[in-house]
């Protein structure tokens, strides 16, 4: 669902799925925590089926890192590392050594033969503020600055006739909306049509564009996610 949405899919479907998933988890155990990831050591790496240059990896990061619960980052995805099993009967190519770029001598696992894991190391990306590496850092700062995202009670926000979608999260009387625009064009949506919350400001954005709020109208750039704060709930 995350990958399909990141590829200019419908964020409304993702938000509705997320809400239902949280309801199912809560129905089993109210203390359980939602955990999301886009790849792990038993899967082909995400940068192999989501583009870095085309912005899909950044959008995928927005979708799962700015979601309720506790996300897991598989080492290397923040620099666009690739690795796939292909026809081999081993997961070694999915578990290649991290590319730190500092002379680390950790070897790839036995049986690995993949040679195109990434053109860049972590050290290489230090100087590129538009890189995927810096995007991950930025998104994690947004998550930390808005604890409602991880811990709040979630309600999906559905914008008809558009691929823009997201959710409202409330925690300890404080509310934020996380709105995603995975499409390739800037979009304007009316927040008043999906919530009676009095939204006051765009706290931050992550992605290729920007976002602005005029009254209840939110304009959000292509392949961009925005965190919009509401007045404190009564």
N, C-alpha and C positions, 0 to 999 in steps of 0.2 A: 504494500500500500504506500509506503514512504517513497519507494523508487518510482512507482507509477505517477505519484503526485509531483515529484521533483522533475519529471520529464514533461512539464507543462500540463500536468493533469489537473483534476478538480479537487481543490482544497476543501470544498464542502463535504465531499465523500470521506476524505481523511478525517475531518473534524467529527463527523457523525460516527465513524468507525471508532475513533478514539473515545468518545463519550460512552458508547456501548461497551467497549472493552473495559473501561473503568467501572462501569456498573456491574458487569459480570464478575470482575475481580472482587469488588466490594461485597457482592452477594455471597461469595465463597468465604471471604475473610476480610472484615472491615479494616484490619490493620495491615493488610497486604499492600505492597508497593509495586506499581507498574514499572516495568523495565523494558527499555527500547534499545535497539541497536540496528545498524544497517549492514553489518557483516561481523563475522567472528572467525575463529581458527578452523572451523569446519565448513566454511563457505568460500566461494570465490570472492575476492576483494571487491568492494563497491566501486572503486575507480575503474574497474574493468567494464562495467555496464552503465555507469553514470559518468558523464564527461566532466573534466575539471575545467578546461578552457571554455566550455559552453555554459558553465554556471550550475550544472545539475548537482554536483557534489556540494556546493555551497547551499543550495536550496534544500537538499536532503538533510544537511546538518541543521539548518533552521527548524525543519519539521520535527526532528526527534530530540534535539537538544533544548528546544523551547516547548517542551511538552511535559505534562505532569508525570511525576515519578522520579526514577533514578536511571539515567541513560548510561550506556556503556560505550566507550570509544575503543575500538580495536586499534591497537598501536599501528601507526603508519597511515591510517586513513586521513589524518590531518595534513599529510604532505602528498596525498594522492598516490600512495603505493598501490601497485597492482600485483596480482598473483592469482592464478587459476589452476585448477586441477587438470583441466583438459581431458585427454585420454589416459593420463597416468592413473594408476591405482594407488595413489598416495596423496596425502594432504600437504606434503612438504612444501609445494609451491605456494600454498596459501599461508605459510608460516615462516616466510623469509625474514632474515634478520633486519631489525630497524636500521634505517639509513640516517645515522646521526651526523655523519660528515666530519667526525672529530678523530678519525683514526681508530675507532673501535674495531677490535679484532674478532668480535663474535661472529661465528660462521653460520652459514645457512644450514638448515637441518639436512641429514643424510637423505639422498634421493631427490633433492631439488635440482632443477635444471632451468628454471625460469630466469631470463636475463633482461627483462624489460620492466622491472618493478617500478621504477621512477627515474626521471632524468635529474631529480633534485633531492638533496638531503635536507635535513633540518637546518644545518648551518647555511646552506645555499639560500634558503628562503628567509633568513633573518632580515635581509635588506629589502624585501619586496612586500610592502604594506598591503598590496592588493592580492596577495597570495592566499591560497586555501589555509595555510598554517595560521596566518594572522586572522583570517575569518573565524576559525575555530576559537581562537583566543577571545575575539570580540563577542561572539555568541555566548560563550561561557561567562563573560563579564555581565552581559545582559541578564542571563539566568540568575546569577548571584545577586544582582541588584534588585531583582523583582521576585522575591521568594514565593509570591502567590502562584507563580507558574508551576513550581514543583509540588507545592503542598495544598493548593486550593481545591475547592469543589468546582467541578467543571460543567459548563453547559455549552454545547456546540452553537455556533452562530452561522446561519446559512443565508447566503446572499443569492437570491434567485437570478437566473440568466447570466451568471458569471462564474468563473473558476476561482474567484476570491472567496476564502472561507477561513474560519478560525474558531476560537472558543473564548468564553468569558470564565475567568477563574477568580473565586472569592476565598479569602483567607483572613481570619481575624478582623472581619469588617472592611478589609481593603480589597479592591477589585481592579484587575487589569484584563484587557483583551489582547490576545495574540492573533494577529491577522496576517494571512499568507497570500501572496499573489505569485503563483508559480508560472504564470503566463509570460509571454514575450512582450506584453504591452502594458503601459501604465493604466490603472483602473481607478475609478471613483465610485465609492459605495456609500450608502446612507446608513449609518450606525443606528439611527432611530428606528429603522425598519426591522432590526433584529434584537434590540434590547432597549429597555427603558432606563438604563444606566446613563448618568450624565457624564459623558466622557469629556475630560478637560485638557489633555495634552498627549502628544506623541512622545513617549519616554525615550525611545531609541528605535533604530532600524538596523537590519542586517541584510545585506545583499547588494545587488547591482545598482539599486536606485535609492530614492528617498521617500519620505511620506510626510504629509501635512494634513492638519485638521482645521476645517473651517465650519464652525457650528457643529452639525452632526455629520458633515460630509468628509469622508476620509479619502484622500488621493494617495495611492500607493504605487511605487514604481514596479517595473517588470522584475521578476525573479527577486522579490524583496519581501521581507517580513517586518511587521511593525508591532511594537508593544504600546498600547494605548491605555492610559490610566483613567479611571473613573473617580468621581467624587466618592468619598468614604460612605459606605452603606450605613443606613440608620440601624 
